Amino acid sequence: MPFPVPRVIVAAILLLLTACGSTPPPVPSLPASSRTDASPAATPTASAGGSVIVPAPGSSSEVYRPNPSAITVAIDPGHGGCLDWGVPDPSQRGIAYSEKAMTLGIGLQLRKLLEAQRIGVVMTRDEDVALAGDRDAAHGCDGPPWRDVDGDGKAGFEQTGRIRTRDELQARIDLANVARADVLVSIHINSPTENGVPVKVAFSETYYDDETPWGVDRSDRLAEAVQHGVASALRHVSYDRQDRGVEARAFYLIARQWAKGDSCTTAGDTWCVPHRGLQEPGVLSEVGSISLKAEQNMLVSEAGQHTIAQGIVDGLATFFADRDLAVRYDALIPGGAAGQQPAAAGGDGPLYWAAVVPRDATSVPLRLTNSGSAPWPAELRLLAGWQASDQPYLAAAPDDLRPLDVTVPALAPGESVEVTLPLTVPDGARQLSWITLASGSTPFTEHGSPALQLANTANR
């Protein structure tokens, strides 16, 4: 499984720092989308087991009509910070023309469009920052101190950029996982070269990992939908561009986690894939190509960024319309709701950690929401288990998951129910619970719905 070469180009950084005041040229306006609002909530009803079912409120949302607030999208504007410009500006017109600036503009447009439809959003970044540190005096970077996010015992910036890149990407994975996002969309912009010379061609392509349990069933369909949405949104541009489709390629951010028996192309390396992998479907979309000047002008404009963001929204609508089984868990304790932008922890390790259950708790109130497109089957079960760990959250389920004595009604799409989760919190060393809905022997985690994870103590 290849590790992508990080696009940290120090020489280009020093060159581009002299051109930060450049102003993008105007680009013709492209169509905007209209706001959609949710309908008033319906009247709760009692289920056969006595639990009160809250009906789906319904809405005009194109992304998830039954209950848009039940969905969370993690948006990752690729690159960011002083040291990681992504693709620098090949036409040398300034920082606004770099990949990191354009992906942020598209990400912010995407957030605006989704929130207008009451879809939940978490952002890996909403400004020009790096999560895992960005401090290097030699290059004039005075950002936050370096953090060893992935736990390999190393942090900081060195010649290859691999250590810094792995910590940064692990932080972004952790954010999506702790927020229990339904999907992650990582936005990038390509720059093909031949013998070091930019190839002046425009295209879109989208990547996914087919080796996760949900890779072929969910990530593939998400990639196809996002790719079609972006390519279709840009079909009316005034220059030739290509639709290069989707490809299964395990870029670090969307790759499955390290497993026993894995090996890397570099002898002795065990960090060519993340040790805490993404727990929901994710795609990396190269929405455009920076090397063709006409495409670059479109990508830097607000109208072009809006159009691409709308294409991604269209793709998400296609994906969620066809996603049958899914669940949202909201533990009704501080920090336990899904879809919240996690607060960063202090220190020099991981930033994002599981919510903490009070030690004297014997139960936890839990809201379950059917966030899929199909009714839940009868006789669903909640499974749970604890595992000792000093990690921010568990990368995989404990070996011993046991059914809980909780009745789960067969909810329709968008419906929710509150149940009481019997959960005896262990004393002593830090432990984490893993709670998942299951149909028969198949947990919903295998469909790409992240488990609810709760800790018995705060950060290690």
C-alpha positions in Angstrom: 0.0 0.0 0.0 1.9 3.1 -1.1 2.5 6.1 1.1 1.9 9.3 -0.9 4.8 11.6 -1.1 4.0 14.8 0.9 3.9 17.9 -1.1 6.0 20.1 1.2 8.1 22.2 -1.1 10.3 24.5 1.0 11.9 26.3 -2.0 8.5 27.1 -3.4 7.5 28.4 0.0 10.3 30.9 0.1 9.6 32.0 -3.4 5.9 32.4 -2.9 6.2 34.4 0.3 7.3 37.3 -1.8 4.0 37.3 -3.8 1.3 37.1 -1.1 -0.3 40.3 -2.1 -1.5 39.2 -5.6 -5.2 39.6 -6.4 -7.1 37.0 -8.4 -8.7 38.1 -11.7 -12.5 38.2 -12.0 -14.3 35.1 -13.4 -17.8 35.1 -14.8 -20.5 34.2 -12.3 -21.8 30.7 -12.0 -25.2 29.7 -10.6 -25.9 29.6 -6.8 -28.1 27.1 -5.0 -31.2 28.0 -2.9 -31.6 27.5 0.8 -33.7 24.6 2.1 -35.3 24.5 5.5 -36.5 21.7 7.7 -40.2 21.2 8.4 -41.6 21.4 11.9 -41.1 18.3 14.0 -43.9 15.7 14.1 -45.5 14.4 17.3 -43.6 11.6 19.2 -45.3 8.2 19.4 -44.7 5.2 21.7 -43.1 2.1 20.3 -44.1 -1.5 21.2 -41.3 -1.6 23.8 -42.5 1.6 25.5 -39.8 3.9 24.2 -40.9 7.2 22.7 -40.1 7.4 19.0 -39.6 10.9 17.6 -40.7 10.9 14.0 -38.5 12.3 11.2 -39.1 16.0 10.9 -38.9 16.0 7.1 -37.3 18.8 5.1 -36.6 20.0 1.6 -33.0 19.1 2.0 -31.5 17.6 -1.2 -28.8 15.8 0.9 -31.0 14.0 3.4 -34.7 14.9 3.3 -36.0 12.8 6.3 -33.8 14.5 9.0 -30.9 16.6 7.7 -29.5 17.4 11.2 -28.9 13.6 11.7 -26.1 13.7 9.1 -22.5 15.0 9.7 -20.0 15.6 6.9 -16.4 16.1 7.8 -14.8 18.5 5.4 -11.0 18.4 4.9 -9.5 21.3 2.9 -6.2 19.7 1.9 -2.9 21.0 3.2 -2.6 24.2 5.1 -0.2 26.1 7.4 3.1 27.8 6.8 5.0 24.7 5.7 2.5 22.9 3.6 1.2 24.8 0.6 0.3 21.6 -1.2 0.9 22.5 -4.9 2.5 25.9 -5.0 1.4 28.3 -7.8 3.1 27.1 -11.0 2.4 30.5 -12.6 4.0 32.2 -9.6 1.1 34.7 -9.1 1.0 34.4 -5.3 -0.3 32.5 -2.3 -4.0 32.9 -3.4 -3.2 30.6 -6.3 -1.7 27.8 -4.2 -3.5 24.6 -3.5 -4.0 25.2 0.2 -5.7 28.5 -0.4 -8.1 27.1 -3.1 -9.0 24.0 -1.1 -9.9 26.2 1.9 -12.1 28.4 -0.2 -13.9 25.4 -1.6 -14.3 23.8 1.8 -15.8 27.0 3.3 -18.2 27.2 0.4 -19.2 23.6 1.0 -19.8 24.2 4.7 -22.0 27.1 3.8 -24.1 25.1 1.4 -24.5 22.1 3.7 -25.3 24.2 6.8 -28.0 26.0 4.7 -29.6 22.6 4.5 -29.1 21.9 8.2 -26.6 19.2 7.6 -24.0 19.0 10.4 -20.4 19.9 9.4 -17.1 19.5 11.1 -14.0 21.1 9.5 -10.4 19.8 9.8 -9.4 23.5 9.3 -11.3 26.7 8.6 -8.2 28.9 8.2 -4.6 28.6 7.1 -3.4 26.4 9.9 -1.8 23.0 10.6 -3.2 20.9 13.5 0.0 18.9 14.4 2.3 21.9 14.7 3.8 24.5 12.3 6.9 25.9 13.9 10.2 26.1 12.0 12.4 29.1 12.5 14.5 28.3 9.5 11.6 29.0 7.2 10.0 31.8 9.2 7.1 29.6 10.5 6.1 30.4 14.1 2.9 28.3 14.4 1.9 26.0 17.2 4.5 23.6 18.6 4.9 20.1 17.1 2.8 17.3 18.4 3.4 13.5 18.2 -0.2 12.8 17.2 0.2 9.3 15.8 2.3 8.0 18.7 5.4 6.9 16.8 7.6 8.8 19.2 8.6 11.4 16.6 7.4 14.9 15.8 8.5 17.9 13.8 9.6 18.9 10.3 12.6 17.1 8.6 13.8 16.9 5.1 11.3 14.2 3.8 8.3 15.8 5.5 6.9 12.3 6.3 6.9 12.7 10.1 5.1 16.0 10.1 2.7 14.8 7.4 1.7 11.6 9.2 1.0 13.5 12.4 -1.0 16.1 10.6 -3.1 13.5 8.7 -3.6 11.5 11.9 -5.0 14.6 13.6 -7.5 15.1 10.8 -8.5 11.4 10.9 -9.0 11.7 14.6 -11.2 14.7 14.3 -13.6 12.9 11.9 -13.7 9.8 14.1 -14.2 11.5 17.4 -17.0 13.6 15.8 -18.5 10.3 14.4 -18.9 11.9 11.0 -21.0 10.0 8.4 -18.4 10.6 5.7 -15.2 12.5 5.1 -14.5 14.5 2.0 -10.9 15.6 1.5 -10.6 18.4 -1.1 -7.4 18.6 -3.2 -6.2 20.1 -6.5 -3.8 18.3 -8.8 -0.7 19.4 -10.8 0.4 16.8 -13.2 4.0 17.1 -14.4 6.3 15.4 -16.9 10.0 15.5 -16.3 9.3 18.2 -13.7 7.4 20.4 -16.1 3.7 21.1 -15.4 1.4 19.5 -17.9 -1.3 22.1 -19.0 -4.4 19.9 -18.7 -7.5 20.2 -16.6 -9.3 17.3 -15.0 -11.0 15.9 -11.9 -10.5 12.5 -10.3 -11.5 11.0 -6.9 -9.8 8.3 -4.8 -11.0 5.9 -2.2 -9.7 2.9 -0.3 -11.3 -0.5 -1.1 -9.7 -2.4 1.7 -11.9 -1.2 4.6 -15.0 -3.3 5.5 -17.2 -0.6 3.8 -14.8 0.3 1.0 -16.5 -1.4 -1.9 -20.0 -0.9 -0.7 -19.8 2.6 0.6 -16.5 4.5 -0.1 -16.6 3.4 -3.8 -20.2 4.7 -4.2 -19.2 7.9 -2.4 -16.3 8.4 -4.7 -18.4 7.8 -7.8 -21.1 10.2 -6.6 -18.7 13.0 -5.6 -16.7 12.6 -8.8 -19.8 12.7 -11.0 -21.1 15.8 -9.1 -17.9 17.8 -9.5 -17.4 16.8 -13.2 -21.0 17.6 -14.0 -20.9 20.9 -12.3 -17.9 22.0 -14.4 -19.0 20.6 -17.7 -19.9 24.1 -19.0 -16.5 25.7 -18.6 -15.0 27.4 -21.7 -12.0 25.1 -22.0 -11.4 21.4 -22.4 -11.3 19.3 -19.2 -11.3 15.6 -18.5 -13.3 13.4 -16.1 -10.8 10.8 -15.0 -13.3 8.9 -12.8 -12.4 7.2 -9.5 -9.6 4.9 -8.4 -8.9 2.8 -5.4 -5.7 4.2 -4.0 -4.9 4.2 -0.3 -3.8 7.7 0.4 -2.9 8.0 4.1 -5.9 10.1 5.1 -8.4 7.6 3.8 -6.4 4.3 4.1 -7.4 1.5 6.4 -5.4 1.2 9.6 -2.3 -0.8 10.2 -3.0 -4.5 10.7 -1.0 -7.5 11.9 1.0 -8.9 9.1 1.3 -5.6 7.2 4.6 -4.4 5.8 5.8 -1.2 4.1 8.0 -0.7 1.1 10.7 0.7 3.3 12.2 -2.0 5.5 11.4 -1.5 9.2 8.7 1.1 8.5 5.4 0.4 10.2 3.8 3.8 9.7 3.1 3.7 6.0 -0.6 3.5 6.9 -2.3 5.1 9.9 -2.5 3.2 13.2 -5.9 4.8 13.8 -7.7 4.6 10.5 -10.8 6.4 9.3 -13.9 4.8 10.7 -16.3 6.1 8.1 -16.4 6.2 4.3 -13.9 8.8 3.0 -12.8 10.1 -0.3 -9.9 12.3 -1.5 -11.2 14.3 -4.5 -8.7 16.1 -6.8 -11.4 18.5 -7.9 -9.3 20.3 -10.5 -5.9 20.9 -11.9 -3.8 23.9 -11.1 -1.4 23.6 -14.0 -3.8 24.9 -16.7 -4.1 28.7 -16.2 -7.8 28.9 -17.2 -8.6 26.2 -14.7 -6.5 27.9 -12.0 -8.4 31.1 -12.6 -11.7 29.2 -12.1 -10.4 27.5 -9.0 -9.3 30.7 -7.4 -12.6 32.5 -8.0 -15.5 32.6 -5.5 -17.9 31.5 -8.3 -15.7 28.6 -9.3 -15.3 27.4 -5.7 -19.1 27.7 -5.2 -19.7 25.6 -8.3 -17.3 22.9 -7.2 -18.8 22.9 -3.7 -22.3 22.5 -5.2 -21.0 19.6 -7.2 -19.9 17.9 -4.0 -23.3 18.6 -2.4 -24.9 16.9 -5.4 -22.7 13.9 -4.9 -23.5 13.7 -1.2 -27.2 13.8 -2.1 -26.8 10.8 -4.4 -24.8 8.9 -1.8 -27.1 9.5 1.1 -30.2 8.7 -1.0 -28.7 5.2 -1.5 -27.1 4.5 1.9 -29.5 2.0 3.4 -28.4 1.0 6.9 -26.8 3.7 9.1 -27.1 5.0 12.7 -26.2 8.1 14.6 -25.4 7.8 18.4 -25.8 10.8 20.7 -24.8 10.1 24.3 -26.7 12.7 26.3 -23.7 13.6 28.4 -21.2 16.5 28.0 -19.2 16.0 24.8 -21.2 12.9 23.9 -23.2 14.1 20.9 -22.1 13.2 17.4 -21.4 15.9 14.9 -19.7 18.3 17.3 -16.5 20.1 16.4 -14.1 18.4 18.9 -12.2 20.7 21.2 -8.4 20.2 21.0 -6.7 18.8 24.0 -3.5 20.4 25.4 -0.2 18.7 25.5 2.1 17.3 22.8 0.1 14.2 21.8 -3.2 13.5 20.1 -5.6 16.5 19.9 -9.0 14.7 20.0 -10.3 12.3 22.6 -13.4 10.3 23.4 -16.0 11.8 25.8 -15.8 10.8 29.4 -18.5 9.1 31.5 -18.7 10.0 35.2 -17.1 7.2 37.3 -20.2 6.8 39.4 -22.5 6.3 36.4 -24.5 3.1 36.1 -26.2 4.1 32.9 -26.0 6.6 30.1 -29.0 8.2 28.2 -28.6 7.6 24.5 -30.4 8.8 21.5 -30.4 6.5 18.5 -31.3 7.9 15.1 -31.8 6.0 11.8 -29.7 8.1 9.5 -30.0 5.7 6.6 -32.5 5.5 3.7 -34.1 2.2 4.6 -36.2 1.2 7.7 -34.3 -0.6 10.3 -34.9 -4.4 10.5 -36.6 -5.8 13.6 -34.5 -7.3 16.4 -31.5 -5.0 16.2 -29.2 -5.3 19.2 -26.8 -3.0 20.9 -23.3 -4.5 21.6 -20.8 -3.1 24.0 -17.4 -3.8 25.5 -14.6 -2.1 27.4 -10.9 -2.2 26.7 -7.9 -0.8 28.6 -6.1 1.8 26.5 -4.1 5.0 26.8 -5.1 6.0 23.3 -7.5 8.8 22.5 -10.1 6.3 21.3 -10.1 2.6 20.2 -8.9 1.9 16.6 -10.9 -1.3 16.5 -13.6 -3.2 18.5 -12.6 -5.1 21.7 -12.6 -8.9 21.3 -15.5 -9.3 23.7 -18.6 -7.4 22.7 -21.7 -8.4 24.5 -25.4 -7.6 23.9 -27.0 -5.0 26.2 -30.4 -5.4 27.6 -31.9 -2.6 25.5 -34.9 -2.8 23.2 -34.2 -1.1 19.9 -37.3 -0.3 17.8 -37.3 -0.6 14.1 -37.1 3.0 13.2 -38.0 4.6 9.8 -35.4 6.8 8.1 -34.8 10.0 10.2 -36.7 8.7 13.2 -35.0 8.7 16.6 -35.5 7.1 20.0 -34.0 7.7 23.5 -32.9 4.6 25.4 -31.1 4.0 28.7 -27.7 2.4 28.2 -26.7 0.2 31.1 -23.0 0.9 31.4 -21.0 0.1 34.5 -17.9 2.3 34.3 -14.7 0.5 35.3 -12.5 1.9 38.0 -8.7 2.1 37.8 -6.7 2.5 34.7 -8.1 4.3 31.6 -10.5 2.2 29.6 -12.7 2.9 26.6 -16.1 1.5 25.7 -17.1 0.5 22.1 -20.9 0.5 21.5 -22.4 -0.4 18.2 -25.8 -1.4 16.8 -25.9 -4.8 15.1 -28.2 -6.6 12.8 -27.7 -10.3 13.4 -23.9 -10.9 13.6 -23.1 -7.8 11.5 -22.3 -4.6 13.5 -23.2 -1.3 11.9 -19.5 -0.4 12.1 -19.0 -2.7 9.2 -21.3 -0.5 7.2 -19.2 2.6 8.1 -21.2 4.0 11.0 -18.6 4.8 13.7 -19.1 3.2 17.1 -20.0 5.3 20.1 -16.9 5.4 22.3 -16.8 6.7 25.9 -13.8 6.8 28.3 -13.8 6.2 32.1 -11.1 8.9 32.6 -10.0 12.0 30.7 -6.8 12.2 28.6 -4.0 10.0 29.8 
